[in-house]
């Protein structure tokens, strides 16, 4: 069984749950679709093998300002979008816990350009 590590960087961050929870469903869907699509294209452009048996992901979010943020407001949309992108692009058969786990999400301690940096720890039976 082959294992590896792939870093994927997006130039966007997920919309905070606070920004979408009272928005019309069309607005929330637009944010979710954009994030999933950006993730899908970034995965395709990466060196990630096409058929994986499992993925464990971690993320660091970078913002142009440093302030206190609630991890859960960003974690849930990102965790869902990444699982959906991995299955839609056929990297994983399903995003169930035996194949997909989303670990920690942290915020960069320094200012920087808006970005999401994903670290994907993966396993595959054939490379």
N, C-alpha and C positions, 0 to 999 in steps of 0.2 A: 504494500500500500504506500503510495507516494503522499508526502505531506509538503506543505509550503506556506509561504507568507506573501501576500500581495497587498500593496498600498494603493489606494484609490483616492484621488483628491477631486473634489467638486468645488466650483467657485460660488456655490450657494450654500445656505444653511436651511434646515427645515423651518417652515413657519411655526412659530410657537403655538401651542394648543390654545393659549389665551387669545391669539390673533384670529383663530378660526372657530372657536366654540360657539359664539353667538352670531357668526356670519351666516348668510344664506348658504344652503348646501352647495350651490353652484360655485361659490367662492372657495369653500373648503375643498371641494373636489378639484378645482383648478390648481390649488397649491399642492395637493397630494399627487395629482397626475404629473405636474412639472417635476417634482422631486423624484418620482419613480422613473420618469423618462430620462432625466439627467443621470440617475444611477445606472440605468440600463445601458446608456451610451458609454458611460465611463467604464463599466464592467467589460463591455465588448472591446474597448480600446486597451484594456489592461492585458497582462500576461496570465490571467486566470484560466486554468484548464476548463474545457467545455463541459465535462461531465464530472461532477463532484459527488462524493458520498456525504460530506458534511462540511459546514462552514461555521466558524465562531468569529463574530465581528466585534470590534471596538471602535469608538469614534472620538475624535477631538474636534470641537467646534471653535473656530476662530472668528472674532468679531472686531470691528474697527474701534470699539470702545471696550474698556474693561470695567465690568460691574457685576453685581451679584445676579445670577440667573438660576432658575429652577430647572434642574436636570430633566425631570419628568415631562415638562412642557415641550422639550425638544426630542427626548428619547423615544417616546411612543410613536410620533409620526415617522421618525427615521427608521426605527426598528421595523415597522410595518412596510414602509416603502422599499427597504432593502430586501426583505423577505419576498415581497411581490416581484421585484426586479430580478432576483436570482431565479425564481421559478418561471417567470414570463420569458426570460432569455434561455431557459432550459439548462442552467447550470446545476440546479437542484430539481429533483422530481417533485418535492413538496417542501413547504417551509414549516414543517412540524418540528417539535423540539429534538427529535432524534437526528434531524439533518441540519437544523439551523438554530443557532443560539446567538443572541445579542448580549454581549457582556457590558462593560462599562462605557459610559459617555462622560467625557470631561470637557472643561472649557480651558482654552489656552490662557495662560496667565499674563500674556502680553498682547498688546494691540497688533493687528495685522489685517490683511485683506480678508474679507468675508470668505470663509471656506469651511468645508467639511472634509476631514482627513480620516479615512476608514482604513483600519488594519484588518485584513481578512486572513484568518488562520484556516487553512483548508486541508482536506484529505480527499484523495480520489483513488479508486481501485485501478484505474488505467490512465496513463498520461499520453 
